[in-house]
Amino acid sequence: MAPKYGSTDEECEDAVAVLPNCSHDHMLRGPFTAGVCDGATESALAKNWARLLSGAAAEYAMERPEMLAGGAAFEGFAASAVARWDPWLAQYTKGRVEEGRPLKWYEHTKLAEGAYATLLALRVDPDPAPRPDDDTGADTSEPGWWWRAAALGDSCLFQLHENRLVETFPVSSAEEFGTVPDLFGSRNHDAALLARRTRFAEGRCGPGDRLILMTDALAAWFLSVPDQEGAVRQLLDFSGPSDLRGFREWLDGLRERRQLRNDDVAVVRIDFEGR
């Protein structure tokens, strides 16, 4: 993640949660889940809600993958995520009092409206073990993985095959990015409404494919550049925590050239290799 130019890491309102919690270059042989959220600056405590919501999404998708099919299962997730907010807020309010900084009257007013964020949730599962050919006994199927995703708002998933874009979700063009995306509210107890507004997708990846999850500012840049293959090469220059400083300098360069809106950025990259 990287905050907007002029902001600190603590002020970043984008959030990412990934399960299982292991090193970035670890080879996974089981399911993988991620939650990516972009907190709405106009709402109070948006960064905190984004962090809570992304974590809830990754956890729920790991335990109950059916949430990514929509319907009642997603409603169950939405209700459970919203239910986390008031207990967290009570602890936050108590902490402010103990620090000698009780909430001001105008903060109470703003908090009553709730916090808001976009949501992109993902689960990746390996295909079952391939069955041998009946005659030769040799494995005939290529290893693969299935992904399922849910999106409310404009945080995006991109699938690359041989480093070429083959799938976008839920936004397919730069023109679709608006200033008022659908948002997941911390006080929205209408779980059915949240499920109806959420979009769902699934797909398959093979060895050599990649999935890249991005919040809206970087996703809009990626979909708007005329040389998309060049954009992919630039993104792939950064592959781990040791590249974070270079990644932030690259983002600042795009901002200085007015190619990237000055906003927080969050990225998750998943590379698929042979099993």
C-alpha positions in Angstrom: 0.0 0.0 0.0 1.0 3.6 -0.5 -0.6 6.8 0.8 -1.4 9.7 -1.4 1.3 12.3 -1.9 1.7 14.4 1.2 0.1 11.9 3.6 1.6 9.4 6.0 1.2 5.6 6.2 -1.1 6.1 9.2 -3.3 8.4 7.2 -3.8 5.9 4.3 -7.4 5.0 3.9 -6.9 2.0 1.7 -6.6 -1.4 3.4 -5.6 -5.0 2.4 -6.0 -8.2 4.3 -4.6 -11.5 3.0 -4.9 -15.1 4.3 -3.0 -17.2 5.0 -0.6 -14.8 6.7 2.7 -15.9 5.3 5.7 -14.4 3.4 4.9 -12.8 0.1 6.9 -15.3 -1.9 5.5 -18.5 -0.2 4.1 -21.2 -2.5 0.5 -21.9 -1.5 -1.1 -25.3 -2.1 -4.4 -24.5 -0.4 -7.0 -21.7 -0.6 -6.0 -18.0 -0.6 -8.3 -15.1 0.3 -7.9 -11.3 0.1 -10.0 -8.3 1.0 -9.2 -4.9 -0.5 -11.0 -1.8 0.6 -10.8 1.9 -0.2 -12.2 4.1 2.6 -14.3 7.0 1.6 -12.5 10.2 2.8 -15.8 12.0 3.3 -16.9 9.7 6.1 -15.4 9.6 9.7 -13.0 6.8 10.6 -13.0 5.6 7.0 -9.5 4.1 7.3 -10.5 2.1 10.4 -13.6 0.8 8.7 -11.6 -0.2 5.6 -9.2 -2.2 7.7 -12.0 -3.9 9.7 -14.0 -4.7 6.5 -11.0 -6.0 4.5 -10.1 -8.3 7.4 -13.7 -9.5 7.8 -13.9 -10.3 4.1 -10.7 -12.3 4.0 -11.7 -14.3 7.1 -15.2 -15.0 6.0 -14.2 -16.0 2.5 -11.7 -18.5 4.0 -14.3 -20.0 6.3 -17.4 -19.8 4.1 -16.5 -19.6 0.4 -20.1 -19.6 -0.6 -20.3 -15.9 0.3 -18.7 -15.3 -3.1 -21.8 -16.7 -4.9 -24.0 -14.0 -3.5 -27.5 -14.3 -2.2 -28.1 -15.3 1.4 -24.5 -16.3 2.0 -23.2 -12.9 1.1 -26.0 -11.4 3.2 -24.6 -13.4 6.2 -21.2 -11.9 5.6 -22.5 -8.4 5.3 -24.4 -8.7 8.5 -21.4 -10.1 10.4 -19.1 -7.3 9.1 -21.5 -4.5 10.1 -21.9 -6.2 13.5 -18.2 -5.7 14.2 -18.4 -1.9 13.9 -20.2 -0.8 17.1 -18.0 -2.9 19.5 -14.9 -1.5 17.7 -16.3 2.0 18.0 -17.1 1.6 21.7 -13.4 0.6 22.3 -12.2 3.5 20.2 -14.5 6.0 22.1 -13.3 4.6 25.5 -9.7 4.9 24.4 -10.2 8.6 23.4 -11.6 9.3 26.9 -8.7 7.5 28.6 -6.3 9.6 26.5 -8.0 12.8 27.6 -9.4 13.4 24.1 -13.1 12.6 24.4 -15.1 12.9 21.2 -16.3 16.3 20.3 -20.0 16.9 19.6 -19.4 17.3 15.9 -17.5 13.9 15.8 -20.5 12.2 17.4 -22.7 13.7 14.7 -20.4 12.4 11.9 -20.0 9.0 13.5 -23.7 8.5 13.6 -23.7 8.6 9.8 -21.3 5.6 9.7 -18.1 5.0 7.8 -17.9 3.9 4.2 -15.6 1.9 1.9 -15.5 0.0 -1.3 -14.9 -3.7 -1.1 -13.2 -6.3 -3.3 -13.1 -9.8 -1.9 -11.3 -12.8 -3.5 -10.9 -16.5 -2.9 -8.5 -18.7 -5.0 -8.7 -22.5 -4.8 -6.5 -25.1 -6.5 -8.2 -27.5 -8.8 -8.6 -31.0 -7.3 -5.7 -33.3 -8.1 -5.7 -34.3 -11.8 -6.9 -37.8 -12.6 -4.6 -40.1 -14.6 -5.4 -41.2 -18.1 -7.2 -44.5 -18.0 -4.9 -46.1 -20.6 -1.5 -44.6 -19.9 -1.8 -43.6 -16.3 -0.3 -40.2 -17.1 -1.7 -37.0 -15.8 -3.4 -35.3 -18.7 -4.8 -32.1 -17.2 -2.8 -28.9 -16.6 -2.8 -27.7 -13.0 -5.1 -24.9 -12.5 -6.9 -22.7 -9.9 -10.4 -21.2 -9.7 -11.0 -17.7 -8.4 -14.2 -16.2 -7.2 -14.7 -12.5 -6.4 -17.2 -10.1 -5.0 -17.0 -6.3 -5.6 -19.0 -3.4 -4.3 -17.6 -0.2 -5.7 -14.6 0.4 -8.0 -11.7 -1.6 -6.5 -10.7 -3.9 -9.4 -9.4 -7.3 -10.3 -7.3 -7.9 -13.4 -6.4 -11.2 -14.8 -3.3 -11.5 -17.0 -2.3 -14.3 -19.3 1.2 -14.2 -20.6 1.2 -10.6 -19.2 -1.7 -9.6 -21.4 -5.0 -8.4 -19.9 -7.7 -11.0 -20.4 -10.3 -10.2 -17.6 -11.4 -7.1 -15.7 -13.8 -6.9 -12.8 -16.0 -5.1 -12.0 -14.9 -2.1 -14.1 -14.0 -2.6 -17.7 -13.0 0.9 -18.9 -11.5 4.0 -17.5 -14.6 5.9 -18.3 -16.6 3.9 -15.8 -14.8 5.3 -12.8 -16.9 7.9 -11.1 -16.7 10.1 -8.1 -19.5 8.3 -6.2 -19.0 4.5 -6.4 -21.2 2.1 -4.5 -20.0 1.9 -0.9 -20.3 -0.6 2.0 -21.5 1.3 5.1 -20.6 0.4 8.6 -24.2 1.1 9.8 -26.0 -0.4 6.8 -28.0 -3.2 8.4 -29.9 -3.9 5.1 -27.8 -6.9 4.2 -30.1 -7.8 1.3 -29.5 -4.4 -0.2 -25.8 -4.7 0.0 -25.9 -8.2 -1.6 -28.1 -6.8 -4.5 -25.6 -4.0 -5.1 -22.6 -6.3 -5.1 -21.3 -7.9 -8.3 -19.9 -11.4 -8.4 -17.6 -13.1 -10.9 -15.4 -16.2 -11.2 -12.7 -17.5 -13.5 -9.9 -20.0 -14.0 -6.1 -19.4 -13.9 -3.3 -21.6 -15.2 0.5 -21.6 -14.8 1.9 -18.3 -15.8 -1.3 -16.3 -15.2 -1.5 -13.5 -12.7 -4.2 -11.8 -10.7 -3.7 -8.2 -9.7 -6.1 -6.4 -7.3 -6.0 -2.6 -7.2 -7.9 0.3 -5.6 -9.5 2.8 -8.0 -6.7 5.4 -8.7 -4.2 2.8 -10.0 -6.9 0.8 -11.7 -8.1 3.9 -13.6 -4.5 4.6 -14.7 -4.0 1.0 -15.8 -7.2 1.0 -17.9 -6.5 4.4 -19.5 -2.9 4.1 -20.7 -2.5 3.6 -24.4 0.4 1.1 -24.0 -1.1 -1.5 -21.7 1.7 -4.0 -22.2 4.1 -1.3 -21.1 2.0 -0.6 -18.1 2.1 -4.3 -17.1 5.9 -4.3 -17.4 6.0 -1.3 -15.1 3.8 -3.0 -12.5 5.7 -6.2 -12.6 8.9 -4.4 -11.7 7.6 -4.4 -8.1 7.1 -7.8 -6.5 7.6 -7.6 -2.7 8.2 -5.5 0.4 11.8 -4.7 -0.6 10.4 -2.9 -3.6 8.1 -0.6 -1.6 10.3 2.5 -1.8 10.8 2.2 -5.5 7.0 1.6 -6.0 6.2 4.8 -4.1 8.7 6.8 -6.1 7.2 5.4 -9.3 3.7 6.4 -8.1 4.9 9.9 -7.3 6.4 10.1 -10.8 3.0 9.3 -12.3 1.3 11.9 -10.1 3.8 14.6 -11.1 3.1 13.9 -14.7 -0.7 14.0 -13.9 -1.2 10.5 -15.2 -2.3 9.2 -11.8 -4.8 10.9 -9.5 -3.3 11.8 -6.1 -5.0 9.1 -4.0 -4.1 6.2 -1.8 -3.1 3.0 -3.6 -3.4 -0.6 -2.6 -2.2 -3.6 -4.7 -2.3 -7.4 -4.3 -0.4 -9.5 -6.9 -0.9 -13.2 -7.2 1.4 -15.3 -9.5 0.4 -18.8 -10.6 3.1 -21.4 -11.2 3.1 -25.1 -12.0 2.2 -27.5 -9.1 
